[in-house]
Amino acid sequence: MKDARIAPSMPADMHGALATVHALKTARNAQEIRAVRKDLVDVMRGNLVLDQPIPVEFSNYLIKLNGPCTFLTEGCKVYFEKNGGAVIKEVIDETNFTIETTENLTDGPDTMTVVEVKNVHTVNDDTLLLLSLSAIREVSDNILDETVLKKIDARMATIEKFFMSALTRLRRLENL
């Protein structure tokens, strides 16, 4: 009876979603995720407008952020509300960096609003959600298929017993 099973139809990119999810469990960063499946990772280039501008403190050419920013890269530009744009000279950590600029800077508080990014890898949430749903569908289809097959096998066994019993009674009647 297992030969007659009909597999549910799925788009070609959804097959193996469960295997892909298993492979992603060991990925530690976006580059490793991209190695498993390229469409899961977007590469950002250009100016990134921060969702929440970060308050900063200017002290000569040293910039201290009030919160971390993981997009800081040496050689990229950053933009501030009061002091305009500047190029990052050295990234000390996620909250401190130095800048190169020929403009006169005003020491004191300011707000960083835009960061230039190059080759920043981010996980594509929509594709990840689709992949997760596809994996859940694969698991549920496998469970459903096995459950349905067991029920069908049990019903077929009952029908076979009924027909064997009917055939045995028919043979006895013929022998009378």
N, C-alpha and C positions, 0 to 999 in steps of 0.2 A: 504494500500500500504506500510505502514511502516514495516509490517512484512516481506516483501520481500527484505528489505535493506540488502546489503552484507557489512559487516565491513571489512575495509582494514586489511591485514595481517601484524602483527608486531611481532618481537621476544618477547618472554615471559618477558624478563627483561625490556622491554620498556613500558609495560602496567602500567598505573598509574604514568607516568613520570610527568604529570602536578600536580598531588597530591603531589608527592615527592618534586617538586620545591616549591609548596606552603608551605610544612613543613620546607624546608630549609630556607625560608625567615626569620624565627624567630631564626635560629641558630646563636649564637654569636661567636663560636670558632670551631676548628676542632673536638674536642671531641663531641660537640653537633651534628655536621654534621655526625660524625661516628655513633651516636645513631640512626639517621634517615636512613642512608644507608651506610653500612660498606665499600663497594668498592669505595666510594668517597674519602676516607682518607687513605693515606699511612703512616705507622709508620717507621720512619728512626732510624737506630741504626748504630753505627760505626763512622768512620772518614769522616767528610764532608769537602771536599776541597772547599774553598770559591771561588766563581766565580770572585769576585774582592777582592784580598787580602787587608786587612785593615792596614793602617799605624798606628803604636803604639809608645808610648813613655814609656821607662822603667825608673822607679825611685825606686831603691831597689827592693822590692817585689810588688810594686803597678804598675799596668799596666793601662795606659790611652789610649783608642782607639780614633782615629780621626773621627770615625763614629760608629753608633750603631750596635750591633750584638745581635740578639735575641736568639741565640743558646747557650749562655754561661750558664753552669750549674756547680754547686759546685761538686768537685770530678772528673770532666772530664778533659781530657788533651787538651792543645792547643799547636800548633807548630808555631815557629817563624823562619824566615830566618837566622838570626844571632845567636840567643840564644838557638835554638833547642826547645825541648819539656819541658812542665811544667804542673803541675796539678793545677787546679783552687781551691784555698782555700775558697775564699769568693767573691760572686758577689755583688758589691755595687749597680750598675745600669747597663744599657745596654752599657755604655761606660767606666766603671771603674771596675776593679776586682783585687784581690790579688792572688798570686801564692805561691805554696810550691815547692821548688826544692833544691837539694843538690849541684847543679852545680853553678859555678861562673857565674853571669850574668853581662853583659855589660850594664851600664846605657846609655840611649840615644835613638835615633830613631831605629826602627826595623819594621818588617812587619809580621802580623799574617796571616798565609796561610791556616791552617787546624784547625778545631774544632771537638773534639770528641762529638758525640751526643748520647743520650739515650732516646728512646720513644718520639721523636719529631714527632708531627702529622702535615702532610702537605696535602693539598687538591690535589687530582689527577685531573689535568686539562683535560686530555683526557676523563675520565669518566664524568666529569662535562659537557664538551662540548656535549658528546653523549646524556646525560640526557636532556640538554637544547634543542637540536635538536629534541629529541623524544617528549618533551613537546610542541614544536612549531608544530610538525606534528600532535599531538593529537588535538590541537586547530584548525589547518587548516582543518583537517579531519572533525571535528565537524561542522565547518562553511560550508565546502563543502557539507557535508551530508545534513544539514538543507536546504541549497540553492537548491541542487539537488532535495530534496524531495518536496520542494515547487513548483519547476518547473514541476516535474512529477505530483504532485497533480493537478496543474492548467491544464496541458495537459489532464489528465484523466477526469477532469470535462468538458473540451471542447469536448472530444470524447464522453462522456456520453450524453451531450446535443445534439450532432450531431446524435447519434444513437436514442435517444428519439424522436428527430424531424423526422428522417427517419422512425422510427416505427410508429409514428402518421400518417405520410403521407401514409405509406403502409396500415394501417388499414382503412384510408379513401378510398383508392383505392379499397380495398376488399369490402367495403360496397357499392360501386357504382354498 
